């Protein structure tokens, strides 16, 4: 099968990008021919398909250089449409699998797929189909005001970076794509949701249930085996340091109990404020910020932790962090929010009420006192249903269903 994978970034910037790259590799290993379409970027991995990539636009770095491109790229990019058409006619894919295309590529490419009569599968890595800021999270709280298709709350609350201009553009983008053109509704053959939570939320918002297939995200196939399995006396948070991730909640829980130790491996906008919040515990070495970790160093940190914390305040979809931890035999203590209850149960960790630092602190204390304990082999066994090969087979089954029509 000839498969065209599409995503805004062609390097592992975040979970969606890692999945797109890993899936492409697994599809190739399974005997398929895979091509890629993305945005040009200095950090992109090398690929012979980069000659087709759309030019770069950034919403964060040197934005003045790209300001003239941003409205067209967000709403309907003629450049992306032109280059994508050239790639499609050269490669002649049987199916197109799109991941995150908003803002940097735009859905203009869907018109190409439609005119060439190629089925399109869309992978739902976040809530962009129903939320202008794609997170259903604003001002440190879950927000579902736009779920039914009225996007004015995005402007009123300045949901994008606190900016009126950015929020207006995001609301206009949604209005044009979903209410005027209905381009995703008309030109996507099927949607893949990583969790039943996401599927149910989209159905509640009016998307057709029969077009949404749930395929769980896989645990990472690329995480190296740990070199030291001996547990040490610390809990671990790793990932992005931003408000929706609930890292402040974990710090508050540790601040309440001098018997607890926390390692925070990550980087992000909250780095400085979180270190300040840690205060005395940071100075005492009970809370340790060790920066971004990956590869062997990250595997060792996960394997030696008493538990990995996923204290999220937003509606987590199906986070890789939890999957990686249980695949290495480390329990996960997670907020009971979003898709997390579909991963974590009594066999591989525990759940606490979202936003409740005292409840989290009690769970951590129970682990330290050994009132809560888990068997590493049982934890690893619970991860078996998230094996990468199962994800690949399920995705190929969706492709096949539409390629045979």
N, C-alpha and C positions, 0 to 999 in steps of 0.2 A: 504494500500500500504506500502511496505517496502522500505524505502528511506535511502540511505547512503550519508551523508553530509561530504564533504572533504574540509579542509582548513589548512593552515600552522600553525595557532595559534588557541588554544582552550580557549582563554580568550579575553576580549574586548580591544585589543591593538589599533585598529583603526576602521574606518567605515566599512570596509569589514568584519572584524571579528565580529563586533557587529551585522551586518546583518546576517551572517552565524549562530550565536547563537540564535538570535531572530527568524529567520525563522525556525530553528530546533524546537524551543519551540512551535511556532504557528502550525507547521505541526503535532506535537504530540497532541496538543489540538484539532486539526481537526480530530483526530482518526487514524492517521498513526503511524507506528512503525519506529522510527528513530535511526540510529546508526551514529557514528562519527569516522573520521580518521583525525589525525593531528600529529604535532610534540610534543614530550615531552618537557615540560617547567615548571619551578617551579611555575609560575603564572596561570597555566591551571586550569579551573574549574573542579571540581570532576566529573568523568563519569566512568561507568563500562567498557567503550570501550578503556580506556587508556592503557590497557595491550597490545593492538595492535599497539600503536603509535610508529612512527619512532623516533630514538634517536635524541637528540638535536644537532643543529649546529647553530652557531651565526656568523654574519658578523660584529658585533659591539663590543661585550664584549669578552675580553680574546680571541681574534681571533687566537692567537697562539695555543690554545687548540684544535681548530677545523680545522686548516689549511689543514691537510691531508685529511679531509672529503669533503672540499668545492667543488673541481672540479667535483667529482663524484656525489655529491648531486645536484649540479646545472644542470648537463647534463643528467645523467641517473643513478638513485639510485637503486642498486640491493637490498639493505636492505629494502627500502620503497616498492619495488615490492614484495618482499618475505612476508613482514608483511601484506601488503594490500591483497595479495592473500589469506592468512589465514583468515583475517576478512571477505572477500567476500564469501569464502566457508562456513564459520560458520554462517554468517548472512543471506546469499542468498537474496540480495536486488533485487527489481524490477527495480530500477533506481538509478544511481549514479549522484549526483549533486556536481560538483567541483567548488571551489571558487578560492582563490589564492594558487597555489601549487608550483610556481616557486621558485628556490633557496633552499628551505628547504625540499621539497618532491620530486620534479621533475616529468615529465610526464611518467616516467616508469610505473606508476600505470595504465595508459591508455591501455597498452598492456594486463594487467590482465583483465580489463573490456572487451576488445575486445575478448580475448580467452574464457571468460565466457559468451559472447554474451549478455552483459548487456548494455542498452543505457546509454550514458553519456551526461549530460547537463552541459555546462560551463557558469558560471556567470562572466561577464566582469566588474570587479570593477575598472580596470585601463587599460592602453594602452599597456600591456605587449605583446599582440599578434603582435604588429607592432613596438614596441620601446624597445631597449635593457635596458634602464633605467626605463621603464614602465610609464614615466610621460610626454613624448614629451616636455620636458623642460630642458634646460641646460644653464648655464651662465646667469641666470636671464632672459631668453627669451624662447618663444615657438620655438620648433625645430621639423620639420617633414622630416628631411633629410633621415631617414631610412624607410620611409613609403612604399616605393616600393620594399623593400627587399635587399637593399645594406646596410650592417651594418658597413662598414669601417668608416663612419663618427663618430660612437661611439668611436672607437679607437683613431681617429685623435683628437677628441675634449675631450677625457678622460671624458666621460659622467657620469661614475660611481665614485663619490667621488673624482674626479680629479686624479684617480689612473689609470696608464697605464695597470697594471696587471689585476685589476678588470674589466676594460673596454674591454680588450682582451678576458677575460673569458665570459663576457656578450655577446660580438659579436659572439664568437665561439658557445655559447649556442644557440643563435638565428639561426646561420647558420646550425647547426646540426638538431635542432628541426623543422625548417621551410623549409629549402631548401633541406636538405639531407633526413631526415626521413619523413618529412611532417606529423608528428605524430598528431598534433592538427587538421590538415585538414582532415586526414583520420579517426580519431578515436573519434571525437566529433560528437554526433548526432545533437545537436542544441546549439546555443549560446543565452544567455539572455543579452541584452544591456539595461541599465537603462535609456538611453536617445536616442532620434532620432539623436542627434548630434553624439553620439558614433557610432551608426549603420551606418550613412552616411559616417563617416570617414573610417570605416572598409571596406565598400563597395568600396570606392575610392581607398583603398589600395589593392583591389583585392579579398576580402573575399566574398563568395556567399551570396547575399542578402536574398535568400530564407531560409537560415539556421539561420538567426538572427531575434529573436523576441524582441520587445521593451516592457519591463515591468518596469514601474517607480519604483524607490526606495520608500519605505513607510516612513511616519513620524514615529518617535520613539514611540513604544507602551509602553515604560518603563519610559518615562519622567513624574515625578509626577506633579500634578496640583499645580500651584503657590499659595502661601498663602497670597500674597499681590498684587493686580492688579493695584494699583495706580501708574501712570507713574511718573518717575523722569527725571531730566534734564541731561541725558547722552545717548550717543550711546555706543553700545557694539560690540566688536569683541571677539569671543571665538573660540578656536581650536588650531591647531599647529602653532608655531611661526617659520616659515621657509620661504625662499624667494618666493616660488611660491604662497603663500597665500596672498601676497600683503599688509601685515600689515604696512610696511614702508609707503605705499601710504596713508593709513588712518592717520598715524601720521603726514605726511606732510600736509594733508588737515586740521588737527586740529591745527597744528602750524601756519597756515595762518590766523586763526580767533580766537581771544581770547574769543569769546562767546561760543565756542564749548568745550564739555567735552567728553572724551572717556575712557571707561573701557576696559582693555585688559585682558581676562581670558584665560590663556593657558601657555604652556611651549614648549621649543624647542631650536634649535641651534642658533636662532637669538635673544634670550632673552636679552643678554647684549647689543648687538649693537642697538637694538630697543630702549632700555632705554636711551642709549646715544643719539640717534637720537631725542628722545622726548625732551631732554634738559630742557629748561626753563619751558615748559608745564608740565613736570613730577615734577619738583621742586615746581611748583605752585599748584599741585594737579589736574590740568585739564586733565592729562593723568595718569591713575592709573593702574598699573600692579598688579593684584590680584592673580596670579598663576592659576593652573589648578582647575577648578570647575566642579562639577557633581551633579546629584541628585537634591534634593530640593533647594540647594543654586543656582544651575545653572538655574533651572526653574524660581526662583524669579528674578534673574538678567535679564533673557530674557523678562519676563512679564513686568518689570518696565522700560525697556529701551525705548527711543523714537523710535529707530530702531536698528536692527542688521545689521552689515556691513559684506559683503562678497566681499572684494575688490581684488579677485584673479587675478593673472597674468598668470596662466597656464590654460589649457583647462579643467576646472572643469567638471566632469562627471554629477553627480546629487547629490550634497552635502546634507548631513543630516542636517547641520547647518541651511540652508534656510528652509527646511521642518519643523524642530522643531520650528523655530521662528514663522512661519505663523500659525502653529497649536495652538500656544498660543496667537494668535491675535496681534503679534508684526510685523510691516512691515519690509521688507528687502531692503536695498540699496546695489545693487550688480553690479559687472562688467558685461557688456554684452559680455560674453565669454563662450565657451563650451555649456553645457546643462543648464546654469542658465536662459536663456530666456524662457526655457520650464517650469520654475517654477514661475518666477517673472514677474508680469505685473502691470498695473495701479491699479488693485484692491487690491494688497497686497504689493506694494512697488514701486521701480523704478530702472532703469538700467542706468549706466553711461559708457562712453567709457573706455575700459580697459587701465590701465596705466596712466590715466589722473587725477592727484591729484586735479587740479583746478576744474574740472568738479565735482568730488566727493565733494569738499568743497562747491561748489554752491548748491548741493543737500542737504547737511547737514544744510547749512544756511537757505534754504527754509523751512526745517522742523522746525527749531528753531523759525523762524518768522511766522510760521503757514501758509505760502503760500502753503505748501504741507501738507496734512493731510489725514488720512485714518480711516475708521470705523472698530473697532476691530471685530465686528461680520462678516463683509464682508471678512476680512482677514481670519478668521477661516473657513468661508464657502469655500474659495478658496483652503483650504487644504483638503477638503473632498475627492477629487479625489485621494489623496495619503494615504487613510486609510490602515492600515496593513492588514485587512481582504481581501481587494481587491487584494493586492499584493500576498497574499497566494493563493487565488483562481486562479489567473492567472498563477502562477508557477505550481500549481497542474494540470492545463489544459495542460501545456507543457509536464509534466510527462506522463499524460494519453495518449497523442497523440502518444508517442513513446512506451509506455508499451503495447499498443494494437496492435502493428505491429507484 
